[in-house]
Amino acid sequence: MKVLIFTIATAFLITACEKDITTPPKPNETELITTCILTLTDSANASNVVKATFRDPDGEGGNAATQFDSIRLKANTTYNTQIVLLDESKSPADTISKEILKEQNDHQFFFNNTTGLQIIYADKDTNTPSLPVGLSTIWRTTSPSAGTVTVILKHQPGTKKGNQADGDTDIELKYNTVIR
Amino acid sequence: MIRFFQWGLVCKYVAGFLLVLTSICHAESKSDKLDIYLYDEDNHKPIAGAKWYINLGNNGTSQDSGKTEADGLIHLHDITQSKIQVYIVAKHFNTIDTLILIGDKSTIQILMLHGNDAAIEVEVHADQTKDIDAQPGQQLSNLELISTRSLGIAQTLANIPGVTLIATGSTIAKPQIDGLQGNRVIILNNGIRQEGQQWGNEHAPEIDPYIAKHMKVLRGAGAIRYAHDAIGGVIFVEPDTLAFRSRQAELNLGGGSNNGMGAVSLQQSSYIMLGRLAYRVQGTTKRSGTVHSPDYYQKNTGSAEYNGSLALGYVEGRHKLEFFGSYFYTKLGIFSASHIGNVTDLYQAIASDRPAETSNFNYTISRPYQAVDHSLFKLQYDYNLPDSQWHISVTVAHQNNHRQEYDKHLPRNNTKAALNLPELDYSIASSSVDANLDYRVRGWRHSLGISTMYQANTWSGRFFIPNYETYRAGIWANSHYTKNKWDVEAGLRTDYRQLNAYYYQGNDLLQPSNNWQNVALQLGGKYRITPNLHLLANVGTAWRPPAANELYSNGLHHGAATIEIGNAGLNSEYATTYSTGIHLNNYYRFSADVIASINQINSYINLVPTLPATLTIRGAFPTFNYIQQNALLRSISGTLLYHLSESFNLKLNASILRGTDRNTKLWIAQLPADRFSSSVNYVLVHSRGRLQSAGINLSITHVARMWRLTANEDYSPAPDAYTTLNVGANALLKLGKRSIELNLSVDNLTNTRYRDYLDRFRYFTDAMGRNVRLNLRLPLYN
């Protein structure tokens, strides 16, 4: 009988150990992309720079995005476009795009644009066959028009073959775009 | 004073009655005579002067009663039924009310215990219901339990009309009582309130169905003896009582053809000191592979489950101490194609007939999956005061629940992805102390109880619900009175609850605290017009404060591809259930159990979509907010049985529910569609050789289309109505001294393609196709 009570008491004590509930983890200590900055530089005129930023400092859920710019481009112009991804919830901000470049065999940007805009991939990964990553691209505009460019970043570990349907979506941003 | 027709017994009586007609009985090569000897549990002396009352089975007119002589004998003859109801009252002893299955034994012993009604031991397999309730409810029959438990606990409970499933694919299901689930349904696992992450629709109850000897459902508000917040009802999962004077072991096997399911469950019970110290050990292991829909395999739908339990009981005079510990572990694969990126992917998945990902059959469980473990420890002390009218019970319990959800979506960073950590990780620990006092006198049973609980929840991974702690305390009183044709019950309860949450908003640590206090009550009665025709009516109230997820959840629910935003301003729900029922037992060849109820829920908390969708860096996500409505649920459900002959009967089950918002008059979503099933059953009346009993049945289940939906409320319209055909056969075979129970059934015989409204994976896949299942129960010794 004593043994029984002792066993039971021990069982209760063992299970009574708990994590401290009054010190919760800070959310978003895990990885996050808060900011996506497109920098478009006119290939004929380096002083003509267009920036379009999406910024949601606390990530998905919580507060709404604080900034979501339209892309305003000139007609019949060629732009060298760079994408920078940041995690601004950290201090200093983490440049996620460097990580993407490092793991370029597993990531790819896709651009779904309405007519009037042509996007050419400029970078290539080290895969065989080599496939674009999309961090630096060339955008060629034609006649004045308005529409959207959807920037999609897919994570395709081991399955990257240039197919947009594969993998997980890390970014899907539909930028309003105006060509004048 | 004859309390034979109290509600608990009636439930059992009906269950037992259906059992006799439709299915297995434990013994059919029965003798028509039975001698029952009553002995004192303590000194093993015969009990003289005990009043007994016996119902000889399904024919309500064969009743017998009397008093025991000095030898403690009850002699019965001309028994035509395979089950009899026994009710015995003896001064200084606890009342016995039980169901005895007539086997080939012509003599049995019943040991009567001084005062303690939890420890009745009958040396034959016997049902036992210790609760007396005027609240409508129903117990599962032995056949229903044995034939469906390999599918899971919720699937087993769904045999009861009015209980439906809210499912997440073929492997995850929660029971829903009259359209209410989650925190509104209390599950009492061996008397302990099951505390896990029950708020989530894709969080199935963490209970091994093989542990259960009895399962019972009380419907609607008013179960004040057990909880103040059981707006939908209470589910009882009860293991067998400990055997202090016998040894037994049994093996249960279950198999399913569709997903290669195999389950093995072993149980052994015995005593260490005769009549004093007894134990029961039990363990279950279950594996299943990829689920097959009629046209394809549902990729990654395998599961694994490992459970075990230990019960110890010690009796000394008027004291009884019982320990119960159980462990449950499951790893559940989630259908791959259901984990989607954002709303664009969801609409793409809905638009296609066939899932984007299918696979071959295998047992592999990869991402996405859930891993859940639950441990429960309970210590219960019972004491009977010397005059045996008083009974005290104190229970201390502790539970730990650990839930990990692994998303399909791995971390973007390869190094982090390689760690293979869960994206959602919650731990919840609950400790409770309950005490109650029962006093029985001249047809009355007065009960008084207190109940307290402390609960703490912590998380890691991605934020969805905060850390929180809950304190609960309640006090209740209940009286039950039985006289002649009447049963009356009334109860009152008051509870206090505090919830403190801890979470960061930006860099600020918030520590909101909430307090709630309210009252719940119950009033019920039953009137027996004749022994075969009873009417019952009940009114009960219940209140439920908002749960932590309803108040504070904020984030992306990956599996559901939704953003759910809590509402810190929510009030408690307050429900009033009015119900009335009729019980008919072989009345002009008809038997029936029908319950109609109205559940009026003020401040009903509901998760509703809000426009526009939330824009995130990953695209748009449908957004849901918690609102409060004044809900009105009306339901009618029941069973109707017509006996064509001794061997043949026709049975009809129906569940119909309507739910509306009283202010807007709009339909409330996520309620079950109308459901009907009818079956024709054949029972072998006399045993033949080794075949002690047998039965076959053919049943059709029809589920109507859920047309009561408000426009733009759901991603896709409700699926079409569907009809499935099922066949079953069961037999009890005698092999030497043992009787093997065999059960073979085919679900969805015609391999029909269908999708159910309450299955969230209906967006992605057809439900399970044909499934041939075999269940076997083999006593190893007894």
Interface residues (C-beta under 8 A of the other chain):
Chain A: M1 L4 I8 A11 F12 T15 A16 E18 K19 D20 I21 T22 T23 P24 P25 K26 P27 N28 T30 E31 I33 T34 C36 F54 D56 D58 G59 E60 G61 G62 A64 A65 F68 I96 E99 I100 E103 D106 H107 H155 P157 A165 D168 T169 D170 I171 E172 L173 K174
Chain B: L312 Y314 F323 G325 G341 N342 T344 D345 A356 S375 F377 L379 V396 H398 N400 K408 H409 L410 P411 R412 N413 N414 K416 A417 S427 A429 S431 A456 N457 T458 W459 S460 G461 R462 F463 P466 N467 Y468 E469 Y502 Y503 Y504 G506 N507 L509 Q511 N554 G555 L556 I563 I565 T614 L615 T616 I617 R618 G619 F621
